[in-house]
Amino acid sequence: MTSPVSLRLASSFRNRMILIFFMIIIVPFLLFAYYAHIKAIEGISDANMNASINYLQQSRGNFESYLENLNDQVNGLIGNKQLQALLSAPAPANAATEDAFTLNLVSLIYQKTSSIDAFRIHVYPIDPAKYKDYMSTIGEPDRVQDEPWFRRSLNTVSPTWRLSMPEKGNFERPLLTYIKRFSGLYDQVPRGIIATDLSEDQLKRFFSPSGSMSGQKVLLLDEKGTVLYDSRANEWTGSPFPAQRFIGQGDGGGAQGSETVMIDGIQYFATYVRMDSYPWAIASLTPLKELTGTIAEINRLLVIFLVIYLLCCIGVVLYITAYFTQPIARLVRYMRRLEAGNLHQLIPASARQDEVGWLYRGYGSLIRRIEGLIEEASRAERQKKELEFQVLSHQINPHFLYNTLESIRWKAENHGRSEISEMVSALGNLLRLSLNQGKEITTLGREIEQVKAYVQIEQARMGRTIRILYSVDAELKDVPFLRLLLQPLVENAIQHSIRDNFEQGKILLSARREGEELVVDLVDNGGGIPADVIEKLGQNADPNGRSAEGARGVGLRNVNDRLKLYFGDGSKLRIETSPEGTRILLRHPILKEGELRPAK
């Protein structure tokens, strides 16, 4: 948290003047020095980039040539007729035939792989589980077909690569494995999988730093940015490139380039080239301080010049302080008295015609304006209290009406007029649910009760049965719901859809939960809603309009406007209408306590 002392220092006019002179005198010099510094680094970086890219291009050519030769050597082994015969024969039926198979295949691989430039070669049958003795001899589990790399190789004819990290008791350094599924010489039936391991010794021949820069390293990256080889003792091998972003990763960037990356607090100058035949990149990282060490001497000379410039600034600031800052300091003292509540203070008139004089005159005018605002605030507070009293008095009338209806219902029951009692009870219940204690949020269950009370009143008033079905899950009845949404929709369906055909007219009200929304469907089989009424839902129609053409859409428009007000345009009504009936879909967000607020 900023202390009051530091705030006063930052707001001091004197300190602002020092900052201004610093910007005028010292900053241009700093910008020039920075420009020279950047250009020097760019020159060094360009020279290093050209040398690094040339080296990486040479390494790329040698490595791709090596991989092509390796692929030819592997194809030569695959084309061996004895190997094909061993793997095309049925799986060994007993221990003797399995021993013979193991001896023949191991001997063949040993003879043929001595001329292949690789660390190790393994040949796997298509179903290794049937060759347990052979798999044990080559040091591999017989369930190797369950490994992801094995299954991936079975499902593709293209060669794949796999990076294996050190495992206890197996190998001590990472291995980059070239995996290829092969089939018969005269058919397309898969015979086996051949895996060729490349060790650090094979890769070091192509990816070794030049040694002229301390801390330099060469990396081999795959298309996902994973380090396949690290020339510095495999420090990052098997891990994502440690910088958050590097242009050599993924599909971004060109065929070659350079940039500066930050890794573990150290800046590196990174260059890269992409391989032509593989989705990999070769990168070279050099610590930036190794390239810019000589620039430190220039920076020390720059500090000396900065000290001289600073002394000049101090002399100029002292002059400005005596003529400008002292009058402003007096004005600050007057302001502090005002802050303490002293409005009745005499501000001396200033004859100066510059900005300082205008400050003194403006401050006096400000004090008079504050006195006027305080008086206006007092009047506004009194008006607010009067309005609150009026609102409280108006709230009494609906509750009085509700209590009166309850008394009428009680007397009707005592006189045996049950139909009057039921109608008054329904009206009282409708009024109670509509008031909802003045709260905007009710529950879906209370909204359904309000609809039922309204339907009961309409049936008693018209002397006709209204066929309406409710399909609402019990667990949804306690879900928070904006009040007075469903009753206008049901009223619209009764008055304008099924009123002319109560015998055949039906209304279905259902509710369900979809994710974080409550979806309410209101379906009727009436005559549909005219197109002009639906069109007016998106317009700001006159709320006081009483024309016959617009009366039908008032309830729908009010519900639609309230939904958009509180939940945005995404929650407005969806209406599907035709001469055979109407479906109105309402989407209401699942609210949490205190979450309701008008949408902005």
Secondary structure, DSSP 8 states (H G I E B T S, - for coil): ---HHHHHHHH-HHHHHHHHHIIIIIHHHHHHHHHHHHHHHHHHHHHHHHHHHHHHHHHHHHHHHHHHHHHHHHHHHHT-HHHHHHHHS----SHHHHHHHHHHHHHHHHHHGGGS-SSEEEEEESSGGG-HHHHHHTT--TTGGGSHHHHHHHT-SS-EEEEE--BTTTBSS-EEEEEEEEE-SSS--EEEEEEEEE-HHHHHTTS---SSSTT-EEEEE-TTSBEEEETTTTSSTTSB-SSS--TTSTT-S-SEEEEEEEETTEEEEEEEEE-SSSS-EEEEEEEHHHHSTTHHHHHHHHHHHHHHHHHHHHHHHHHHIIIIIHHHHHHHHHHHHHHTT------------SHHHHHHHHHHHHHHHHHHHHHHHHHHHHHHHHHHHHHHHHHHHHHHHHHHHHHHHHHHHHTT-HHHHHHHHHHHHHHHHHHGGG-SEEEHHHHHHHHHHHHHHHHHHHTS---EEEEE-GGGTTSEEESSSHHHHHHHHHHHTSTT-TTT--EEEEEEEETTEEEEEEEE-SS---HHHHHHTTS---TT---HHHHTTHHHHHHHHHHHHHH-GGGS-EEEEETTEEEEEEEEE---TT------
